[in-house]
């Protein structure tokens, strides 16, 4: 039986590059700020700004694109 971590890794392996970027943005926003490198913090801030501005894909749109 796969662990939750192994199952997640398997799901990630099947995502498109665009979906990987979206997932990274979500995951980065969940990390503690002290765990981020300066580059990651900059990217996370940019992603959060894009989300706040409404610049994201609705989950239903992502599923239809797959």
LINMOMO-V789732 format. One record per helix or strand of 3 or more residues. SS is the DSSP state (H for helix, E for strand). FROM is the first residue (numbers start at 1). TO is the last residue. Records with the same first field share a line. If there is no record, write none. Layout:
BEGIN
SS=FROM-TO ; FROM-TO
END
This chain:
BEGIN
H=4-13 ; 17-30 ; 33-35 ; 38-52 ; 59-65
END
